[in-house]
Amino acid sequence: MPVLVASRRRTRLSLDFPDALILDVTSRGAEPWIRLSPFYPHGGIPVPGHPDRTSQSVEGLWQALKVFATEPEDFTNREVTTMPPEAGPDWVEAEVIEVCRPDRPDHPLLRPHVVVLRERNGTRRLPMYTGSAEAIALACCLDAGETPGLRIYQLTANLLAAAGSRITEVRITRLVEGVFYAVAVVEAPGGAVEVDARPSDAVNLAVLSGAPIRVDAAILEDPVVDSQPEWEQYPVRLADLAAEERQRRADSQARLREHESPPESEP
């Protein structure tokens, strides 16, 4: 039987290994597996080179004997029996303040679209370039509560509800080489699960379901993120995109009715 070791911070274990028995052997695990944690307080562990000393845990023993060039052994660490708090990201809640597009090239769907987030009760902004279909769907949902075109978002929300699950929040997690990454946090019957998603899809689902959008503060603090705000000069804004889509749908329906109507009979 293969045995794999993975970080406790890895959030996709249940998805990557659906048939595996996942055991938490950290100091936050359950009995009896917690006994495998280096922090477990077995007590009475001899300290090498110090016959008169013992340690509560293997971790405490290791920390006590760490020797640096300018620091002596620190035997106070012999009592360490718990993991330090995990230093996670500082999440900042954000909201969509704009969806926009320039007027070039000629075909609207070939033009870059930008979704702009801004921290709530703050001024830091996060512009993200995205596909036209995702941007238009977001603009329509924000402008009039509609979900035209990409009804896949409504389908996704309905499927989650049918499975007894819901999206509780979405997170913009990191920026790597100009590419943003995100996750959707789903509250499922078996517990919370983080699902990798494109930021444009995650934000659409958040707006549709009313879930909060959160951004790693480190991204907002990056001076490069909002250093080229040329999108501020884009002439086509959120309301314009929504109006264009409504007109496009009306024109399409009119052509369809014209095509389906029977020809007039000659007298």
Buried (B, 14 or more C-beta within 10 A) or exposed (E): EEEEEEEEEEBEBEEEEEEEEEEEBBBEBEEEEBEEBBBBBEEEBEBEEBEEBBBBBBBBBEBBBEEEEEEEBEBEBBEBBBBEEEEEBEBBBBBBBBBBBBEEEEEBEEBBBBBBBBBEEEEBBBBBEBBBBBBBBBBBBBBBEBBBBBEBBBEBBEEBEEEEBBBBBBBBBEBEEEEBBBBBBBBBEEEEBBBEBBBBBBBBBBBBBEBBBBBBBEBBEBEEBBEEEEBEEBEBEBEBBBBBBBEBBEEEEEEEEEEEEEEEEEE
